[in-house]
Structure formats: structure tokens, C-alpha cells
Amino acid sequence: MAATGDNSPEPFTLVIFGVSGHLARTKLIPAVFRLFRQGVLAPGFRLVGFARSDLDDVGFRSQLAEAIGGEGWDAFAPRLHY
């Protein structure tokens, strides 16, 4: 990941295809959430998910909150888009 002169990470958007599937729900998004909680991701970080499931941002976040949730979720969830 690129960094600015002050050694902080640059904002970026992570796109995950098939985001409503098992792999994303159990491995990919929990790993990104851990990085967020550790402060590794830039403040402007966003995650955009694509899948065939009929969801919107709110439904997507609700599904993930049930599966992952936890401390820091309220700050992380607004960065998730479907």
C-alpha cells in the first residue's frame, strides 16, 4: 500500500466481487475489519461489494453486523457499500 510522506496510508477503495458469499463473510471482511480496528487502514478507506444478491447498503451492513459485529463496528460499517 502506498503511503504519504508522513508514513500514513493513503485512502483507497477495496472492491470485492461475490461479497455476499461465504468466503467474504467469514474470511475477507473480518480480516479487513481487524486491519481497521488496528488502525492500519487510511481514514478515507472504503469497501465496495458486488454480488448477485438483492441487497442495498443497509441490508449488506446488517448481514455483516450479525456475522462479524463487535467493538468498532459502528465506525467501520459506514465504509461498506453494496
BANUBA-157228 format. One record per atom (N, C-alpha, C, O, CB): residue number from 1; atom name; x, y, z. Coordinates in Angstrom, 3 decimals. Glycine has a CB too. Layout:
residues N
nr / atom / u / v / w
NUM / CA / X / Y / Z
...
***
This chain:
residues 82
nr / atom / u / v / w
1 / N / 0.846 / -1.169 / 0.000
1 / CA / 0.000 / 0.000 / 0.000
1 / C / 0.889 / 1.228 / 0.000
1 / O / 1.888 / 1.287 / 0.717
1 / CB / -0.961 / 0.000 / 1.211
2 / N / 0.526 / 2.183 / -0.790
2 / CA / 1.289 / 3.422 / -0.866
2 / C / 1.092 / 4.240 / 0.405
2 / O / 0.071 / 4.127 / 1.084
2 / CB / 0.874 / 4.240 / -2.102
3 / N / 2.069 / 5.049 / 0.705
3 / CA / 1.980 / 5.891 / 1.899
3 / C / 2.362 / 7.314 / 1.533
3 / O / 3.103 / 7.552 / 0.580
3 / CB / 2.893 / 5.354 / 3.036
4 / N / 1.843 / 8.248 / 2.304
4 / CA / 2.188 / 9.642 / 2.085
4 / C / 3.521 / 9.916 / 2.760
4 / O / 4.080 / 9.023 / 3.397
4 / CB / 1.080 / 10.591 / 2.624
5 / N / 4.046 / 11.134 / 2.633
5 / CA / 5.330 / 11.491 / 3.204
5 / C / 5.385 / 11.330 / 4.719
5 / O / 6.460 / 11.100 / 5.274
5 / CB / 5.660 / 12.896 / 2.840
6 / N / 4.252 / 11.446 / 5.391
6 / CA / 4.248 / 11.313 / 6.846
6 / C / 4.045 / 9.866 / 7.295
6 / O / 3.782 / 9.615 / 8.471
6 / CB / 3.165 / 12.190 / 7.442
7 / N / 4.164 / 8.923 / 6.376
7 / CA / 4.114 / 7.486 / 6.663
7 / C / 2.714 / 6.986 / 7.019
7 / O / 2.575 / 5.878 / 7.538
7 / CB / 5.057 / 7.165 / 7.790
8 / N / 1.683 / 7.774 / 6.751
8 / CA / 0.322 / 7.294 / 6.970
8 / C / -0.218 / 6.739 / 5.646
8 / O / 0.143 / 7.229 / 4.576
8 / CB / -0.601 / 8.441 / 7.521
9 / N / -1.076 / 5.723 / 5.717
9 / CA / -1.583 / 5.113 / 4.474
9 / C / -2.488 / 6.059 / 3.694
9 / O / -3.200 / 6.882 / 4.269
9 / CB / -2.342 / 3.830 / 4.791
10 / N / -2.443 / 5.922 / 2.387
10 / CA / -3.322 / 6.718 / 1.521
10 / C / -4.695 / 6.062 / 1.460
10 / O / -4.801 / 4.838 / 1.546
10 / CB / -2.718 / 6.864 / 0.089
11 / N / -5.743 / 6.861 / 1.313
11 / CA / -7.089 / 6.288 / 1.178
11 / C / -7.187 / 5.441 / -0.095
11 / O / -6.549 / 5.746 / -1.103
11 / CB / -8.160 / 7.411 / 1.159
12 / N / -7.979 / 4.394 / -0.036
12 / CA / -8.216 / 3.557 / -1.215
12 / C / -9.572 / 2.894 / -1.082
12 / O / -10.173 / 2.879 / -0.008
12 / CB / -7.097 / 2.489 / -1.386
13 / N / -10.040 / 2.350 / -2.188
13 / CA / -11.296 / 1.617 / -2.215
13 / C / -10.992 / 0.173 / -2.572
13 / O / -10.359 / -0.104 / -3.591
13 / CB / -12.303 / 2.247 / -3.225
14 / N / -11.445 / -0.740 / -1.731
14 / CA / -11.297 / -2.168 / -1.970
14 / C / -12.603 / -2.668 / -2.564
14 / O / -13.669 / -2.448 / -1.989
14 / CB / -10.932 / -2.942 / -0.654
15 / N / -12.535 / -3.338 / -3.709
15 / CA / -13.722 / -3.882 / -4.360
15 / C / -13.662 / -5.398 / -4.247
15 / O / -12.663 / -6.020 / -4.609
15 / CB / -13.817 / -3.426 / -5.858
16 / N / -14.746 / -5.987 / -3.741
16 / CA / -14.836 / -7.444 / -3.613
16 / C / -16.019 / -7.925 / -4.442
16 / O / -17.156 / -7.515 / -4.209
16 / CB / -14.987 / -7.881 / -2.114
17 / N / -15.747 / -8.792 / -5.406
17 / CA / -16.794 / -9.401 / -6.219
17 / C / -17.255 / -10.679 / -5.520
17 / O / -16.432 / -11.439 / -5.010
17 / CB / -16.286 / -9.701 / -7.677
18 / N / -18.550 / -10.915 / -5.495
18 / CA / -19.096 / -12.065 / -4.794
18 / C / -19.116 / -11.852 / -3.289
18 / O / -18.958 / -12.800 / -2.520
18 / CB / -18.300 / -13.304 / -5.128
19 / N / -19.311 / -10.612 / -2.873
19 / CA / -19.185 / -10.232 / -1.470
19 / C / -20.265 / -10.827 / -0.572
19 / O / -20.096 / -10.849 / 0.647
19 / CB / -19.215 / -8.745 / -1.354
20 / N / -21.357 / -11.304 / -1.135
20 / CA / -22.408 / -11.880 / -0.291
20 / C / -22.151 / -13.355 / 0.014
20 / O / -22.942 / -13.993 / 0.708
20 / CB / -23.767 / -11.722 / -0.967
21 / N / -21.061 / -13.888 / -0.496
21 / CA / -20.752 / -15.300 / -0.310
21 / C / -20.033 / -15.616 / 0.998
21 / O / -19.655 / -14.724 / 1.758
21 / CB / -19.924 / -15.773 / -1.445
22 / N / -19.861 / -16.890 / 1.230
22 / CA / -19.271 / -17.409 / 2.457
22 / C / -17.834 / -16.932 / 2.672
22 / O / -17.491 / -16.530 / 3.784
22 / CB / -19.306 / -18.916 / 2.439
23 / N / -16.996 / -16.963 / 1.658
23 / CA / -15.590 / -16.564 / 1.795
23 / C / -15.467 / -15.116 / 2.248
23 / O / -14.684 / -14.810 / 3.147
23 / CB / -14.848 / -16.760 / 0.469
24 / N / -16.229 / -14.232 / 1.636
24 / CA / -16.177 / -12.815 / 2.016
24 / C / -16.664 / -12.617 / 3.443
24 / O / -16.069 / -11.858 / 4.208
24 / CB / -17.018 / -11.967 / 1.052
25 / N / -17.736 / -13.293 / 3.796
25 / CA / -18.350 / -13.123 / 5.121
25 / C / -17.490 / -13.713 / 6.242
25 / O / -17.460 / -13.165 / 7.344
25 / CB / -19.730 / -13.771 / 5.143
26 / N / -16.795 / -14.816 / 5.981
26 / CA / -16.048 / -15.497 / 7.045
26 / C / -14.556 / -15.196 / 7.058
26 / O / -13.909 / -15.371 / 8.091
26 / CB / -16.238 / -16.966 / 6.920
27 / N / -13.997 / -14.752 / 5.946
27 / CA / -12.545 / -14.535 / 5.887
27 / C / -12.151 / -13.124 / 5.465
27 / O / -11.419 / -12.444 / 6.184
27 / CB / -11.929 / -15.518 / 4.937
28 / N / -12.631 / -12.679 / 4.306
28 / CA / -12.153 / -11.416 / 3.738
28 / C / -12.559 / -10.197 / 4.560
28 / O / -11.703 / -9.413 / 4.969
28 / CB / -12.671 / -11.263 / 2.333
29 / N / -13.845 / -10.033 / 4.801
29 / CA / -14.302 / -8.838 / 5.515
29 / C / -13.867 / -8.856 / 6.982
29 / O / -13.490 / -7.805 / 7.500
29 / CB / -15.828 / -8.720 / 5.425
30 / N / -13.900 / -10.002 / 7.681
30 / CA / -13.350 / -9.992 / 9.037
30 / C / -11.873 / -9.581 / 9.086
30 / O / -11.454 / -8.901 / 10.023
30 / CB / -13.512 / -11.361 / 9.658
31 / N / -11.086 / -9.986 / 8.089
31 / CA / -9.674 / -9.588 / 8.045
31 / C / -9.531 / -8.085 / 7.827
31 / O / -8.687 / -7.446 / 8.455
31 / CB / -8.936 / -10.350 / 6.935
32 / N / -10.340 / -7.520 / 6.950
32 / CA / -10.309 / -6.076 / 6.710
32 / C / -10.761 / -5.329 / 7.966
32 / O / -10.204 / -4.286 / 8.307
32 / CB / -11.208 / -5.701 / 5.500
33 / N / -11.768 / -5.864 / 8.649
33 / CA / -12.252 / -5.255 / 9.893
33 / C / -11.151 / -5.246 / 10.958
33 / O / -10.996 / -4.259 / 11.677
33 / CB / -13.492 / -6.012 / 10.417
34 / N / -10.395 / -6.329 / 11.063
34 / CA / -9.267 / -6.366 / 12.009
34 / C / -8.236 / -5.299 / 11.680
34 / O / -7.731 / -4.624 / 12.576
34 / CB / -8.604 / -7.747 / 12.002
35 / N / -7.920 / -5.144 / 10.396
35 / CA / -6.968 / -4.101 / 9.984
35 / C / -7.495 / -2.719 / 10.351
35 / O / -6.736 / -1.858 / 10.794
35 / CB / -6.698 / -4.179 / 8.466
36 / N / -8.792 / -2.510 / 10.166
36 / CA / -9.414 / -1.236 / 10.532
36 / C / -9.275 / -0.985 / 12.026
36 / O / -8.895 / 0.109 / 12.443
36 / CB / -10.899 / -1.218 / 10.126
37 / N / -9.582 / -1.995 / 12.832
37 / CA / -9.501 / -1.845 / 14.290
37 / C / -8.071 / -1.614 / 14.764
37 / O / -7.857 / -0.977 / 15.795
37 / CB / -10.073 / -3.076 / 14.975
38 / N / -7.092 / -2.127 / 14.022
38 / CA / -5.688 / -1.925 / 14.373
38 / C / -5.168 / -0.574 / 13.905
38 / O / -4.037 / -0.204 / 14.218
38 / CB / -4.840 / -3.030 / 13.781
39 / N / -5.984 / 0.169 / 13.156
39 / CA / -5.589 / 1.483 / 12.681
39 / C / -4.674 / 1.466 / 11.479
39 / O / -4.004 / 2.458 / 11.191
39 / CB / -4.933 / 2.215 / 13.767
40 / N / -4.638 / 0.347 / 10.771
40 / CA / -3.757 / 0.201 / 9.608
40 / C / -4.345 / 0.860 / 8.364
40 / O / -3.602 / 1.296 / 7.485
40 / CB / -3.491 / -1.276 / 9.332
41 / N / -5.669 / 0.935 / 8.283
41 / CA / -6.316 / 1.482 / 7.089
41 / C / -6.464 / 2.997 / 7.194
41 / O / -6.655 / 3.547 / 8.279
41 / CB / -7.691 / 0.831 / 6.880
42 / N / -6.371 / 3.646 / 6.057
42 / CA / -6.487 / 5.109 / 5.994
42 / C / -7.893 / 5.550 / 6.382
42 / O / -8.853 / 4.802 / 6.196
42 / CB / -6.140 / 5.624 / 4.581
43 / N / -8.016 / 6.757 / 6.918
43 / CA / -9.345 / 7.269 / 7.283
43 / C / -10.320 / 7.297 / 6.103
43 / O / -11.527 / 7.167 / 6.310
43 / CB / -9.215 / 8.668 / 7.860
44 / N / -9.833 / 7.460 / 4.886
44 / CA / -10.704 / 7.515 / 3.712
44 / C / -10.987 / 6.169 / 3.083
44 / O / -11.553 / 6.113 / 1.991
44 / CB / -10.105 / 8.400 / 2.692
45 / N / -10.612 / 5.084 / 3.737
45 / CA / -10.828 / 3.738 / 3.201
45 / C / -12.303 / 3.444 / 2.974
45 / O / -13.147 / 3.821 / 3.787
45 / CB / -10.239 / 2.700 / 4.138
46 / N / -12.615 / 2.768 / 1.866
46 / CA / -13.965 / 2.310 / 1.561
46 / C / -13.899 / 0.890 / 1.023
46 / O / -12.916 / 0.497 / 0.394
46 / CB / -14.658 / 3.253 / 0.543
47 / N / -14.956 / 0.122 / 1.277
47 / CA / -15.084 / -1.220 / 0.720
47 / C / -16.364 / -1.249 / -0.094
47 / O / -17.435 / -0.926 / 0.420
47 / CB / -15.090 / -2.322 / 1.843
48 / N / -16.266 / -1.631 / -1.352
48 / CA / -17.422 / -1.739 / -2.237
48 / C / -17.570 / -3.203 / -2.616
48 / O / -16.641 / -3.825 / -3.131
48 / CB / -17.267 / -0.829 / -3.511
49 / N / -18.754 / -3.741 / -2.352
49 / CA / -19.015 / -5.135 / -2.674
49 / C / -20.007 / -5.272 / -3.818
49 / O / -20.960 / -4.501 / -3.931
49 / CB / -19.531 / -5.864 / -1.454
50 / N / -19.766 / -6.265 / -4.661
50 / CA / -20.678 / -6.604 / -5.760
50 / C / -21.074 / -8.065 / -5.619
50 / O / -20.246 / -8.908 / -5.276
50 / CB / -20.018 / -6.335 / -7.158
51 / N / -22.325 / -8.361 / -5.881
51 / CA / -22.808 / -9.737 / -5.889
51 / C / -24.174 / -9.759 / -6.561
51 / O / -24.750 / -8.716 / -6.869
51 / CB / -22.882 / -10.325 / -4.440
52 / N / -24.675 / -10.956 / -6.779
52 / CA / -25.983 / -11.097 / -7.418
52 / C / -27.126 / -10.979 / -6.430
52 / O / -28.278 / -10.842 / -6.841
52 / CB / -26.071 / -12.419 / -8.132
53 / N / -26.840 / -11.028 / -5.142
53 / CA / -27.889 / -10.916 / -4.122
53 / C / -28.564 / -9.553 / -4.192
53 / O / -27.926 / -8.540 / -4.481
53 / CB / -27.305 / -11.146 / -2.716
54 / N / -29.852 / -9.547 / -3.924
54 / CA / -30.634 / -8.312 / -3.963
54 / C / -30.513 / -7.590 / -2.621
54 / O / -31.332 / -7.792 / -1.724
54 / CB / -32.126 / -8.610 / -4.293
55 / N / -29.498 / -6.758 / -2.491
55 / CA / -29.227 / -6.015 / -1.263
55 / C / -28.975 / -4.550 / -1.575
55 / O / -28.722 / -4.176 / -2.720
55 / CB / -28.026 / -6.614 / -0.517
56 / N / -29.048 / -3.730 / -0.536
56 / CA / -28.596 / -2.348 / -0.623
56 / C / -27.551 / -2.163 / 0.484
56 / O / -27.217 / -3.117 / 1.186
56 / CB / -29.804 / -1.319 / -0.478
57 / N / -27.040 / -0.949 / 0.641
57 / CA / -26.016 / -0.699 / 1.657
57 / C / -26.478 / -1.117 / 3.050
57 / O / -25.734 / -1.756 / 3.793
57 / CB / -25.634 / 0.774 / 1.664
58 / N / -27.705 / -0.753 / 3.396
58 / CA / -28.222 / -1.038 / 4.738
58 / C / -28.355 / -2.539 / 4.974
58 / O / -27.948 / -3.043 / 6.021
58 / CB / -29.580 / -0.355 / 4.942
59 / N / -28.917 / -3.248 / 4.014
59 / CA / -29.061 / -4.699 / 4.136
59 / C / -27.723 / -5.411 / 4.203
59 / O / -27.555 / -6.363 / 4.966
59 / CB / -29.859 / -5.238 / 2.979
60 / N / -26.781 / -4.954 / 3.411
60 / CA / -25.436 / -5.517 / 3.393
60 / C / -24.772 / -5.338 / 4.751
60 / O / -24.197 / -6.276 / 5.302
60 / CB / -24.586 / -4.862 / 2.289
61 / N / -24.858 / -4.129 / 5.280
61 / CA / -24.251 / -3.843 / 6.590
61 / C / -24.918 / -4.648 / 7.698
61 / O / -24.248 / -5.118 / 8.618
61 / CB / -24.346 / -2.344 / 6.907
62 / N / -26.232 / -4.807 / 7.611
62 / CA / -26.960 / -5.577 / 8.629
62 / C / -26.528 / -7.037 / 8.640
62 / O / -26.313 / -7.616 / 9.704
62 / CB / -28.469 / -5.487 / 8.388
63 / N / -26.399 / -7.630 / 7.457
63 / CA / -25.937 / -9.021 / 7.368
63 / C / -24.559 / -9.181 / 7.984
63 / O / -24.304 / -10.129 / 8.727
63 / CB / -25.913 / -9.487 / 5.911
64 / N / -23.682 / -8.254 / 7.671
64 / CA / -22.321 / -8.349 / 8.186
64 / C / -22.256 / -8.074 / 9.682
64 / O / -21.455 / -8.685 / 10.389
64 / CB / -21.418 / -7.385 / 7.449
65 / N / -23.086 / -7.166 / 10.166
65 / CA / -23.103 / -6.876 / 11.601
65 / C / -23.477 / -8.119 / 12.391
65 / O / -22.908 / -8.372 / 13.454
65 / CB / -24.083 / -5.735 / 11.914
66 / N / -24.425 / -8.897 / 11.886
66 / CA / -24.822 / -10.139 / 12.550
66 / C / -23.699 / -11.165 / 12.512
66 / O / -23.489 / -11.897 / 13.479
66 / CB / -26.080 / -10.715 / 11.898
67 / N / -22.977 / -11.219 / 11.399
67 / CA / -21.927 / -12.222 / 11.239
67 / C / -20.610 / -11.825 / 11.905
67 / O / -19.884 / -12.684 / 12.405
67 / CB / -21.690 / -12.475 / 9.775
68 / N / -20.300 / -10.529 / 11.912
68 / CA / -18.989 / -10.075 / 12.383
68 / C / -19.141 / -9.206 / 13.623
68 / O / -18.697 / -9.579 / 14.708
68 / CB / -18.251 / -9.300 / 11.277
69 / N / -19.772 / -8.039 / 13.457
69 / CA / -20.014 / -7.103 / 14.552
69 / C / -18.842 / -6.913 / 15.496
69 / O / -17.711 / -7.275 / 15.170
69 / CB / -21.179 / -7.556 / 15.331
70 / N / -19.104 / -6.351 / 16.654
70 / CA / -18.081 / -6.193 / 17.669
70 / C / -17.642 / -4.759 / 17.849
70 / O / -18.153 / -3.842 / 17.206
70 / CB / -16.905 / -7.032 / 17.335
71 / N / -16.687 / -4.587 / 18.733
71 / CA / -16.159 / -3.265 / 19.043
71 / C / -15.578 / -2.609 / 17.796
71 / O / -14.777 / -3.210 / 17.081
71 / CB / -15.094 / -3.356 / 20.140
72 / N / -15.983 / -1.391 / 17.551
72 / CA / -15.515 / -0.652 / 16.384
72 / C / -16.398 / -0.795 / 15.165
72 / O / -16.155 / -0.142 / 14.150
72 / CB / -14.149 / -1.089 / 16.039
73 / N / -17.430 / -1.642 / 15.241
73 / CA / -18.282 / -1.882 / 14.077
73 / C / -19.001 / -0.616 / 13.622
73 / O / -19.115 / -0.371 / 12.421
73 / CB / -19.299 / -2.966 / 14.391
74 / N / -19.485 / 0.188 / 14.559
74 / CA / -20.230 / 1.397 / 14.192
74 / C / -19.389 / 2.388 / 13.400
74 / O / -19.930 / 3.139 / 12.588
74 / CB / -20.763 / 2.072 / 15.435
75 / N / -18.087 / 2.406 / 13.618
75 / CA / -17.194 / 3.282 / 12.847
75 / C / -16.833 / 2.657 / 11.498
75 / O / -16.566 / 3.370 / 10.530
75 / CB / -15.912 / 3.578 / 13.648
76 / N / -16.825 / 1.326 / 11.438
76 / CA / -16.442 / 0.602 / 10.224
76 / C / -17.602 / 0.510 / 9.224
76 / O / -17.392 / 0.675 / 8.022
76 / CB / -15.954 / -0.804 / 10.585
77 / N / -18.805 / 0.252 / 9.703
77 / CA / -19.958 / -0.011 / 8.841
77 / C / -20.228 / 1.069 / 7.780
77 / O / -20.542 / 0.715 / 6.644
77 / CB / -21.173 / -0.168 / 9.692
78 / N / -20.120 / 2.373 / 8.099
78 / CA / -20.400 / 3.368 / 7.062
78 / C / -19.428 / 3.325 / 5.874
78 / O / -19.689 / 3.949 / 4.846
78 / CB / -20.369 / 4.739 / 7.673
79 / N / -18.345 / 2.618 / 6.001
79 / CA / -17.367 / 2.485 / 4.913
79 / C / -17.731 / 1.374 / 3.940
79 / O / -17.090 / 1.214 / 2.901
79 / CB / -15.986 / 2.224 / 5.482
80 / N / -18.768 / 0.604 / 4.282
80 / CA / -19.193 / -0.549 / 3.465
80 / C / -20.303 / -0.127 / 2.518
80 / O / -21.282 / 0.496 / 2.927
80 / CB / -19.670 / -1.726 / 4.363
81 / N / -20.141 / -0.473 / 1.255
81 / CA / -21.136 / -0.123 / 0.232
81 / C / -21.407 / -1.330 / -0.650
81 / O / -20.515 / -2.137 / -0.911
81 / CB / -20.654 / 1.079 / -0.629
82 / N / -22.639 / -1.444 / -1.100
82 / CA / -23.045 / -2.594 / -1.929
82 / C / -23.682 / -2.072 / -3.193
82 / O / -24.102 / -2.858 / -4.043
82 / CB / -24.032 / -3.537 / -1.165
***
